[in-house]
Amino acid sequence: MLDPEKGLEIKNIWQDFMRTGKLETAKLRGEIAESWIRCYKKGVLPQNECNLPVLSEDKIEELIMRKDVLIKIARPLMVKIHEFVAGSGFIVVLTDENGYVIEALGDKDVLEEAKKLISLGTFWAEEAAGTNSIGTAIKTGRPVQVSGPEHYSPFLHGWTCSAAPIKDEKGNIIGVIDISGPSEKTHLHTLGMAVSAAEAIMLQIKIQQKNQELTIINRRMNNVFVNMSDGVIFLDSEGFIQQMNPAAEKILRKGISKLKGVFIGKVIRFPRHVEDMLLNGNCEEYSDIEVSIKNQEETINCIASQILICDEKGKASGAIMILSPLRKVRNLVNRFSGSHATFTFDDIIGRDPKFLEAVKIARMAATTNSNVLLQGESGTGKELFAQAIHNSSSRCSEPFIAVNCGAIPRELLGSELFGYVEGAFTGAKKGGRPGKFELASGGTLFLDEIGEMPLGKQVALLRAIQEKEITRIGDDQVIPVDVRIISATNKDLYKEVRKGNFRQDLYYRLNVISITLPPLRERPGDIPLLFYYFLEDISSKLGCRVPDVDREVLAYLSSYSWPGNVRELHNVVERILNITGGQRITARDLPSEIREGKSSYEEKNLREENQGGIMSFSVEQEREKHRRYVEKEEYSLLITLLARHGGNISRVAKEMGVSRNTIYRKLRKYNILR
């Protein structure tokens, strides 16, 4: 309770201050004196009657909505304080950070009497009401009690007010809680109640913010859990399934409703050491082990890892298992290790009728999943055709795995094709190794030089193709594989069958669609075309200009037998460009075997033709032929893609790997009307 004598003394000090502007600060509490001085300097007029500013109804509604969270948190505490002081004439007031009233509780008669003071939207900052607990707490950022004549304005001298600021985590004031009542009932405990209420409100705000953060984190984690491409299974400490995400349900082919509470060892086949651990009731971590899930449709092989969930004492209370289908892992490995096809039919150059017939059959083969046998001499482009078929097929996004059957030692061919498990033989890698059939599953397996495969291995290959499943060396587990076989040979495979060097049944399995690639010497008209194609392509890669070519160079090239076929021609062009560095190409730049491949009679005719101004092979003519050929192929490709995509320019541009503007320019160039 404020001492009457002290109150009278303070009142006299206030009157002298109002009259003279001089303040005896020694006889006042520090925060009161500082506030009076602030108000005096600001020109705040001490009021005998309440005349405080009040917000309009629209502004009040806007303010209440903005401070909705603070009001909801503070109201329950305000109710408890009011219950404690009910009947004492005290009211509990909540303001925003500026001093506008946003909530007030108290006895009905007291609220009615004080409605001018604490109605919603009333402004209690020092610049409006002078020294008061709300405004002064906002100015100082500290709790404060103002009683009787300590107030700057006389209309408040009958009140005692105790207020404490409410701050956010950064220390910014977001509101003020105030407890006001008759000045004769002043007590320091009232300020303590205000401070406790403010701290409780701040604690509730922190808890609510943490709950909101946890809610957001839970939502994010749930989104990750639900949308992960890998399967996630939550297990209890004994290995029983508690929860799983959609990816795990897809892998296991069963939902959580059927698998909840099921022992994980009954669903997944683990390696022996992990299986023993589970059966003994142990819960341990492991990473990147190979497991299998067998259901009615198929056996799915996965890579599994397990992370323990531990309580505050470090004891395992459960585990999280991550499952990634082996096929998906291998696809990623294949993609980044270069096990994919790069060539398409656009990279196949030629206009010879026999060659174009081979291209036609290859394009047709790309629309099916049938096995293909490519036959032709070395260097005719068999792997190029194989890659083009793969890239134009429905398997284009899956792996393209190439195996040279003639380059792998006989004793290693089985493990290379079918893989092996750990300990299968001396030198076997820890953890085993998948074979090329597994790596190619879903895509294409290209068996180059198939004619060199030993008879003993042909039986296993035939079985894998027929049954569409393999067994790793040293294992008894059957692994389903879905591969399309494209094989290639430079031998006449049918003759090899008749000689007994190749199994007839395997031959017919491989030779569903047969494509024979003619040697380069049988398509002499393509030699200039290929020469200039390689010349421009390699010049671009070497960063040099496309050089001019002497007249006699093409004559030499066209009369050469090309035992190494297209590969040899490509190597010759690359050799010439490296030697000449982009300078004019003459006959002297050709390899000796090409120059010496012409007879003296042919050389004599060539000299006579050149001397007489007659040119058998015009560089300009060949370049023009090459340009017309490229444009013809480009025109055909545009027509095909426009038809395939219904005239959608964006899709055509994406498939060709160019911009939309480039497609529009080409449409105008070839006068193609959409």
Buried (B, 14 or more C-beta within 10 A) or exposed (E): EBEEEBBEBBBEBBEEBBEEEEBEBEEBBEBBBBBBBBBBEEEBEBBEEBEBEBBEEEEBEEBBEEBEBBBEBBBEBBEEBBEEBEEBBBBBBBBBBBBBBBBBBBBEEBBEEBEEBBBBBBBBBBBBBBBBBBBBBBBBEEBBBBBBBBBBBBBBBEBBBBBBBBBBEEEEBBBBBBBBBBBBBBBEEBBBBBBBBBBBBBEBBEEEEEEEEEEEEEEEEEEEBEEBEBBBBBBBBEBBBBBBBBBBBBBBBBEBEEBEEBBBBEBBBBBEEBBEBBEEEEBEEBEEBBBBBBEEEEBBBBBBBBEBBEEEEEEBEBBBBBBBBBBBBBBEEBEEEEBBBEBBBEBBBBBBEEBBEBBEBBBEBBEBBEBBBBBBBEBBBBBBBBBBBBBBBEBBEBBBBBBBBEEBEEEEBBBBBBBBBBEBEEEBEEEBBBBBBBBBBBBBBBBBBBBBBEEEBBEBBBBBBEEEBBBBBBBEBBBBBBBBBBBBBBBEBBEBBEEEBBBEEBBEBBBBBBBBBBBBBBBBEBBBBBBBBBBBBBBEEEEBEBBEBBBBBBBBBBBBEBEBBBBBBBBBBBBBBEEBEBEEBBBEBBBEEBBEBBEEEEBEBBEEBBEEEEBEBEBEEBBEBBEEBBEEBBBEBBEEBBEEBEEEBEBBBBEBEEEEEEBEEBBEEEEEEE
